[in-house]
Each structure stands twice: as structure tokens, then as C-alpha cells.
């Protein structure tokens, strides 16, 4: 029996190696082959803590966009003031009309003002390495279609580091080899690069105006239009610090799409993620089975997962070298996120995000 448990634990752990792909953005210092005009659109709602870091990183780029548009989405802090100090164009957004979510409305209005033949949508918490824009444009030129990047997660405080497991699961979802043929293949909304022509063929954010999972549904729109979707991980190129404002915003941010996003994934991806998670949680039960006959294979499973998580950490984010050894802390946080997400959807039919209540099913405002 002990041998069977040990083999099952190793098989569950191995699912992570199948799902995880180190698909980083190739570094390009020469820039895109074809000359192009790039517009950058940044939706920003109460982003005074983050926006200055993104705009400063854009100043350091080796490729210069023709315009940077910050869409101030009804912010109640110094977001607009900070954007104006950097000399970028600032658009004052209105509250979203009925049937639109806030971010989709902000991005769409920013796009209406853009003039470039290439468009980059960046969240305000993103930070770019100096060669990032050149490399992103070159990568998009090579693959064709639309690309997105799952940024490297800069976790500073303890509560931010608890997001290690949720963040890793996000990487699984976007780098899984089984997503290549998924007709609903999604994009990661923090960093998206597309041509104007492709964006309009996919009907852009207007086609998903009421969707809570804007990035996943936008990717599906590109796929339906016959436009290739390619996702990268941001190690060494694109990073972000997601929730410097506190653990409450972190919980709201992760829980708003935690349950709903699983319906967009390939069945194989979902199944392997489930197997990996079951093995992880079983391994973390090791302290509770001490003295039992199968304590040793469970403990061996914990060690196997620890080694695996440590190897993935390098490409995932700055979570602290100690966290993989006590990964049970992040797993507990993940379980809380999932339960809270279920509670919001089942009992309230809406989720909270940045001071707005968003109804599930594309009817609310964000």
C-alpha cells in the first residue's frame, strides 16, 4: 500500500512538469523587423501606488511608442496627477454604461483615441525591462496574431507571497500545451500586444463588454476570428506588483475569477491541474498522518512537491526562497480564495473589485 501511495504522489507531482512551460519572451535588442507605430493604452483606477513605476519603465525603453494613453477610470486618488507629471496623454473616463464592465469600457475608450497600427494594452501594475517593448513587438511579429504575457510576480510583503500557488496555477493555465488547440484559448490581460487590424477583426473589447473575465474571453474572440493567440511568461521581461494596497485587494483580485476561469480551460488542462492539486494537498497532510503506515510516502510526496515548487519559483516570481518549504501556507490561502469566490458567485451573483460590484454573467459594472 505504501508503494502505491508513493507512486500516486509522484504521478500527481509529475502533472506539474507537464503543465509548466518556460515559454519566456525572446530577448531582442535589434527591434522589430518591420517599422511600426505603437500605441500604449493603460486603464487605471486608483493606481497611484503602481502607475509611476510603469510610466518610469516606459521612459527607459529602447523602443519609443508614438503615444502613451492613460485612461483614468474614475479614480479617487492621485492617478491622474501622476500620469500628467510624466507627460502622457490622459483621458477622463466616465462610469460604464449599462452592460459594460469598468475595465472594458476604459480600454475601449482608450482604443478609440489611439492612432497606432500596433496596440499594447498594459495594466497599471506592470513594469517593463528596458528591452521589453522591442522584444514584445519582435515576438508578435514572429508568431503573428496576438500575444500576451503573464508577468513575473514581484511579491514584497508577506501577504503578497501567499499568492504563490494561485500565481503558479495561472502559469499552468496559460502555458499548458493542451491550450494550444483550445478554441477558447485566453489571453492574460496585464500585457497584450496586437495589431489594429487583428483587434478590429476580433471586434475588440466591445465584443466582450459585459464579461468579467475580459482577457480570457478576448482571447477566445481572437481565436474565433482565426487569429493565433500566443502566451508567454514574463521572467526577465515583464513584471508586476499586483496588490500593494493590502490583503483585502489581493483577495478580491484573485477571487473575482477563480472559479469562473476554470470553465474556459481545456479539459486536459483542468484535469491535470486537479490531479496536481489533489497530490499537493495530500502531501501537505503529512503532519496529520505521523505514526501511520503511509506517513513515509506522504512525506516523500511533500519533499517532491517542495523540490518542484523550488524549481518553478525562479520563473514565477519573487516569493522568497523559504516559501516552497512551507507551501502549505499558500495552499491554505488558495483554498480560502476558491471558497470566497464560490460564496460570492452562488450567494450574491456578483464579485467586488476596486469599489464596484460586478454581476456575474456580463450584466454588471466594474
C-alpha positions as CSV (number, residue, x, y, z in Angstrom):
1,X,0.0,0.0,0.0
2,X,2.8,2.4,0.8
3,X,4.4,1.8,-2.6
4,X,1.1,2.5,-4.3
5,X,0.7,5.8,-2.4
6,X,4.3,6.8,-3.2
7,X,3.8,6.2,-7.0
8,X,0.5,8.1,-7.0
9,X,2.1,11.0,-5.3
10,X,4.9,11.1,-7.8
11,X,2.5,10.9,-10.7
12,X,0.4,13.7,-9.3
13,X,3.5,15.8,-8.9
14,X,4.7,15.0,-12.4
15,X,1.5,16.6,-13.8
16,X,3.1,20.0,-12.9
17,X,6.0,19.3,-15.2
18,X,3.6,18.5,-18.0
19,X,1.7,21.8,-17.5
20,X,4.5,24.2,-16.8
21,X,6.4,25.6,-19.8
22,X,9.3,28.1,-19.6
23,X,7.9,30.0,-22.6
24,X,9.7,33.3,-22.0
25,X,9.7,36.2,-24.4
26,X,12.9,36.0,-26.5
27,X,15.2,39.0,-25.9
28,X,15.5,41.2,-28.9
29,X,17.9,44.2,-28.9
30,X,17.6,45.0,-32.7
31,X,13.8,45.6,-32.5
32,X,11.0,44.5,-34.9
33,X,11.9,43.9,-38.5
34,X,9.1,46.0,-39.9
35,X,8.7,49.7,-38.9
36,X,5.5,50.2,-37.0
37,X,3.7,52.8,-34.8
38,X,2.8,51.5,-31.3
39,X,0.1,53.0,-29.1
40,X,0.1,52.0,-25.5
41,X,-3.2,52.0,-23.6
42,X,-3.2,51.9,-19.8
43,X,-6.6,51.7,-18.0
44,X,-6.1,53.0,-14.4
45,X,-8.4,53.1,-11.5
46,X,-7.0,54.2,-8.2
47,X,-3.5,53.2,-9.2
48,X,-1.3,55.9,-7.6
49,X,0.9,53.2,-6.0
50,X,1.6,51.4,-9.2
51,X,1.3,53.8,-12.2
52,X,4.5,55.8,-11.6
53,X,6.6,52.6,-11.8
54,X,5.1,51.6,-15.2
55,X,5.5,55.1,-16.7
56,X,9.1,55.3,-15.5
57,X,9.8,51.9,-17.0
58,X,8.3,53.2,-20.3
59,X,10.7,56.1,-20.2
60,X,13.6,53.7,-20.1
61,X,12.5,51.7,-23.2
62,X,14.9,51.2,-26.1
63,X,11.8,51.4,-28.4
64,X,9.7,54.6,-28.3
65,X,5.9,54.3,-28.8
66,X,4.2,57.1,-30.7
67,X,1.8,57.6,-27.8
68,X,1.0,56.5,-24.2
69,X,-2.6,56.9,-23.3
70,X,-3.7,56.6,-19.6
71,X,-7.4,56.2,-19.2
72,X,-8.3,57.5,-15.7
73,X,-11.2,55.2,-14.8
74,X,-13.0,57.5,-12.2
75,X,-10.1,57.3,-9.8
76,X,-10.4,58.8,-6.3
77,X,-6.7,59.1,-5.7
78,X,-3.7,60.8,-7.4
79,X,-3.8,58.6,-10.5
80,X,-4.4,61.4,-13.0
81,X,-1.9,63.8,-11.3
82,X,0.8,61.2,-11.5
83,X,0.1,60.4,-15.2
84,X,0.2,64.1,-16.1
85,X,3.6,64.5,-14.4
86,X,5.0,62.0,-16.8
87,X,3.7,64.0,-19.8
88,X,1.5,61.2,-21.2
89,X,-2.0,61.7,-22.6
90,X,-4.7,61.3,-20.0
91,X,-8.3,60.5,-20.9
92,X,-11.0,61.0,-18.3
93,X,-13.3,58.1,-18.4
94,X,-17.0,58.1,-17.4
95,X,-18.8,55.5,-15.3
96,X,-19.5,52.4,-17.5
97,X,-22.9,52.4,-19.2
98,X,-25.3,49.5,-18.6
99,X,-23.9,46.3,-20.0
100,X,-20.2,47.3,-19.7
101,X,-17.7,46.4,-17.1
102,X,-15.4,49.3,-16.0
103,X,-12.1,48.0,-17.4
104,X,-13.6,47.0,-20.7
105,X,-15.2,50.5,-21.0
106,X,-11.9,52.2,-20.1
107,X,-9.8,50.1,-22.5
108,X,-12.4,50.6,-25.3
109,X,-12.4,54.4,-24.9
110,X,-8.6,54.4,-24.9
111,X,-8.6,52.4,-28.1
112,X,-10.9,54.9,-29.7
113,X,-8.3,57.6,-29.2
114,X,-5.3,55.6,-30.3
115,X,-3.6,56.2,-33.6
116,X,-1.0,53.4,-33.9
117,X,-1.1,50.4,-36.2
118,X,0.1,48.3,-33.2
119,X,-1.7,48.4,-29.8
120,X,-0.3,47.4,-26.4
121,X,-2.7,47.1,-23.5
122,X,-0.9,47.3,-20.2
123,X,-2.3,47.2,-16.7
124,X,-1.1,49.9,-14.4
125,X,0.7,47.5,-12.1
126,X,3.0,46.2,-14.9
127,X,6.8,47.1,-15.0
128,X,8.9,46.6,-18.1
129,X,12.5,45.8,-18.5
130,X,14.4,48.2,-20.9
131,X,14.2,45.9,-24.0
132,X,10.7,44.7,-23.3
133,X,8.8,46.7,-26.0
134,X,11.3,45.8,-28.7
135,X,11.2,42.1,-27.7
136,X,7.4,42.0,-27.4
137,X,7.0,43.5,-30.9
138,X,9.5,41.2,-32.3
139,X,7.8,38.2,-30.7
140,X,4.4,39.2,-32.0
141,X,5.9,39.7,-35.5
142,X,7.4,36.2,-35.4
143,X,4.3,34.4,-34.1
144,X,1.7,36.5,-35.9
145,X,-1.6,37.2,-34.3
146,X,-1.9,38.5,-30.8
147,X,0.4,37.8,-27.8
148,X,0.1,38.2,-24.1
149,X,2.4,37.9,-21.1
150,X,1.9,36.5,-17.6
151,X,4.2,38.9,-15.7
152,X,6.8,37.8,-13.2
153,X,5.2,38.5,-9.8
154,X,7.1,40.9,-7.5
155,X,5.8,39.9,-4.1
156,X,7.2,42.3,-1.4
157,X,5.1,41.8,1.8
158,X,4.3,38.5,3.5
159,X,0.6,38.6,2.4
160,X,1.6,39.1,-1.2
161,X,3.8,36.0,-1.1
162,X,0.9,33.9,0.0
163,X,-0.3,34.1,-3.7
164,X,2.5,31.7,-4.9
165,X,0.2,28.8,-5.5
166,X,-2.6,30.9,-7.2
167,X,0.0,32.5,-9.3
168,X,1.6,29.2,-10.3
169,X,-1.8,27.8,-11.2
170,X,-2.3,30.8,-13.5
171,X,1.0,29.9,-15.3
172,X,-0.2,26.4,-15.7
173,X,-3.4,27.6,-17.3
174,X,-1.5,29.9,-19.8
175,X,1.5,27.7,-20.6
176,X,-0.2,24.3,-20.7
177,X,0.5,22.5,-24.0
178,X,-3.1,21.4,-24.1
179,X,-4.3,25.1,-24.5
180,X,-2.7,25.3,-28.0
181,X,-5.7,23.8,-29.7
182,X,-8.3,25.1,-27.2
183,X,-10.9,27.1,-29.3
184,X,-11.5,29.3,-26.2
185,X,-7.8,29.9,-25.6
186,X,-7.5,33.0,-23.4
187,X,-5.1,36.0,-23.1
188,X,-3.6,37.4,-20.0
189,X,-4.9,40.9,-19.6
190,X,-2.0,42.6,-17.9
191,X,0.1,42.7,-21.1
192,X,-1.4,42.2,-24.6
193,X,0.1,43.2,-27.9
194,X,-1.9,43.1,-31.2
195,X,-2.2,44.9,-34.5
196,X,-5.1,47.3,-35.0
197,X,-6.3,45.1,-37.9
198,X,-6.5,41.9,-35.9
199,X,-8.1,43.7,-32.9
200,X,-10.9,45.1,-35.1
201,X,-11.4,41.7,-36.8
202,X,-11.9,40.2,-33.3
203,X,-14.2,43.2,-32.5
204,X,-12.1,44.1,-29.6
205,X,-13.3,44.8,-26.1
206,X,-16.7,45.9,-27.4
207,X,-17.4,42.2,-28.2
208,X,-16.9,41.2,-24.5
209,X,-18.1,44.5,-22.9
210,X,-20.0,42.8,-20.1
211,X,-17.6,40.0,-19.4
212,X,-15.9,39.7,-16.0
213,X,-13.2,37.6,-17.4
214,X,-12.3,40.1,-20.1
215,X,-8.9,38.7,-21.0
216,X,-9.9,35.1,-21.3
217,X,-13.0,36.0,-23.4
218,X,-11.0,38.4,-25.6
219,X,-8.6,35.6,-26.4
220,X,-11.5,33.4,-27.5
221,X,-12.7,36.2,-29.7
222,X,-9.4,36.3,-31.5
223,X,-9.4,32.6,-31.9
224,X,-12.9,32.7,-33.4
225,X,-11.7,35.3,-35.9
226,X,-8.9,32.9,-37.0
227,X,-6.2,34.9,-35.3
228,X,-3.4,33.0,-33.5
229,X,-3.1,33.5,-29.7
230,X,0.3,33.1,-28.1
231,X,1.1,33.4,-24.4
232,X,4.4,33.9,-22.7
233,X,5.7,34.2,-19.2
234,X,7.3,37.4,-18.2
235,X,10.5,36.3,-16.5
236,X,13.3,38.8,-17.3
237,X,11.0,41.0,-19.4
238,X,7.7,41.9,-17.8
239,X,6.8,42.0,-14.1
240,X,4.2,43.4,-11.9
241,X,3.4,44.0,-8.2
242,X,-0.3,43.2,-8.1
243,X,-1.6,44.2,-4.7
244,X,0.5,46.7,-2.7
245,X,-2.7,48.1,-1.2
246,X,-3.3,45.3,1.2
247,X,-4.5,41.7,1.6
248,X,-8.2,42.7,1.1
249,X,-7.5,43.9,-2.5
250,X,-5.5,40.7,-3.1
251,X,-8.3,38.5,-2.0
252,X,-10.8,40.5,-4.2
253,X,-8.5,40.4,-7.1
254,X,-7.8,36.6,-7.1
255,X,-11.4,35.6,-6.1
256,X,-13.2,37.5,-8.8
257,X,-12.3,35.0,-11.5
258,X,-11.0,32.0,-9.5
259,X,-14.0,29.7,-10.2
260,X,-15.3,31.1,-13.5
261,X,-11.9,30.9,-15.2
262,X,-11.8,27.1,-15.0
263,X,-14.7,26.8,-17.5
264,X,-12.5,28.4,-20.2
265,X,-9.7,25.8,-20.0
266,X,-9.1,22.7,-22.0
267,X,-10.5,19.6,-20.3
268,X,-7.0,18.1,-20.2
269,X,-5.5,21.2,-18.5
270,X,-8.3,21.2,-15.9
271,X,-7.9,17.5,-15.2
272,X,-4.1,17.7,-14.8
273,X,-4.4,20.8,-12.6
274,X,-6.9,18.9,-10.4
275,X,-4.6,15.9,-10.2
276,X,-1.7,18.1,-9.3
277,X,-3.7,20.0,-6.6
278,X,-5.0,16.8,-5.0
279,X,-1.5,15.5,-4.8
280,X,-0.3,18.7,-3.3
281,X,-3.0,18.9,-0.6
282,X,-2.4,15.2,0.2
283,X,1.3,15.8,0.6
284,X,0.6,18.8,2.9
285,X,-1.4,16.4,5.2
286,X,1.9,14.7,6.2
287,X,1.9,16.1,9.7
288,X,-1.5,14.7,10.4
289,X,-0.6,11.1,9.4
290,X,2.6,10.8,11.5
291,X,2.8,7.4,13.1
292,X,0.6,5.8,10.4
293,X,2.0,3.2,8.0
294,X,1.7,5.5,5.0
295,X,3.3,8.6,6.6
296,X,6.6,8.0,4.8
297,X,5.2,8.0,1.2
298,X,3.2,11.1,2.1
299,X,6.2,12.8,3.5
300,X,8.2,11.8,0.4
301,X,5.5,13.4,-1.7
302,X,5.8,16.6,0.3
303,X,9.5,16.6,-0.4
304,X,8.9,16.0,-4.2
305,X,6.5,18.9,-4.4
306,X,8.9,21.1,-2.4
307,X,11.7,20.4,-4.9
308,X,9.3,21.0,-7.8
309,X,8.0,24.3,-6.5
310,X,11.5,25.5,-5.8
311,X,12.4,24.8,-9.4
312,X,9.4,26.7,-10.7
313,X,9.9,29.6,-8.3
314,X,12.7,31.1,-10.4
315,X,10.4,31.7,-13.3
316,X,7.2,32.5,-11.4
317,X,8.1,35.5,-9.1
318,X,9.9,36.8,-6.1
319,X,8.1,35.0,-3.4
320,X,11.1,34.2,-1.1
321,X,13.2,31.2,-1.2
322,X,11.7,29.9,2.1
323,X,8.1,29.7,0.8
324,X,8.4,26.4,-1.2
325,X,9.4,24.7,2.0
326,X,6.2,25.8,3.8
327,X,4.0,25.8,0.7
328,X,1.1,24.7,2.8
329,X,0.6,28.4,3.8
330,X,0.0,29.3,0.2
331,X,-2.3,26.3,-0.3
332,X,-4.5,27.4,2.6
333,X,-4.7,30.9,1.0
334,X,-5.6,29.3,-2.3
335,X,-8.4,27.3,-0.7
336,X,-9.8,30.4,1.0
337,X,-9.8,32.2,-2.3
338,X,-11.7,29.5,-4.0
339,X,-14.3,29.2,-1.2
340,X,-14.7,33.0,-1.1
341,X,-15.2,33.0,-4.9
342,X,-17.8,30.3,-4.7
343,X,-19.6,32.2,-1.9
344,X,-19.7,35.5,-3.9
345,X,-21.0,33.8,-7.1
346,X,-23.5,31.4,-5.6
347,X,-25.0,33.6,-2.8
348,X,-24.6,37.0,-4.3
349,X,-24.2,36.6,-8.0
350,X,-21.6,39.3,-8.1
351,X,-18.0,40.0,-7.1
352,X,-16.3,43.1,-5.6
353,X,-13.5,44.8,-7.4
354,X,-12.0,48.3,-6.9
355,X,-15.1,49.7,-5.2
356,X,-17.5,48.3,-7.8
357,X,-19.9,45.4,-7.7
358,X,-19.7,43.3,-10.8
359,X,-22.6,40.9,-11.6
360,X,-21.6,37.5,-12.9
361,X,-22.8,36.8,-16.4
362,X,-21.9,40.0,-18.1
363,X,-24.6,42.3,-16.7
364,X,-22.7,44.4,-14.1
365,X,-20.3,47.3,-13.8
366,X,-16.7,47.3,-12.9
